[in-house]
Amino acid sequence: MKQTPTPFDRIPRYVRVRSPEQATFVEFDFAIGTPDLYVELVLPRQAFQQFCDVNNVQHMDAQMCAAVDADMRKWRYGELSD
């Protein structure tokens, strides 16, 4: 059976904010499709908000962040998750 690919504009997009809430510039991770493959970006707060709106992002929750961190440790250091 042939699968129909998901159109690019419908692939989920994820954001994980790394900077403090009051920071002038927002440091964040941005991922498309899977939260564990991301780029690190920095934008002024207003531009960040616009970026999130335009890309219809999903902010990563604590559980997603923990899973990404565990996967990173596994591949970087060979440590297994608890």
Steps between C-alpha positions, in 0.01 A plus 500: 500500500635841405505771769415856411770733636394770744512848344787703646273764652321229701810341655511579875748763620642515849660772713696464823590830667844499667529861621352656816147636465606867543791484251501756218598232250337158494738208459311195378514167321285461189412162351286387209344154499679359804604692813837329534651643180515876543690819431588758763371851424493843666242773429377817670191422708249659258655324199492171693128539562440572132719201404290274722174632358609468137635147551209386720748347745434263785692596815671193639374389841718359781445141386611574143806692625598212728472251212715719272761545777510125570546424131779760478682345799465153349657600168763737640618307804359149458284542810171314510182671621364415842 
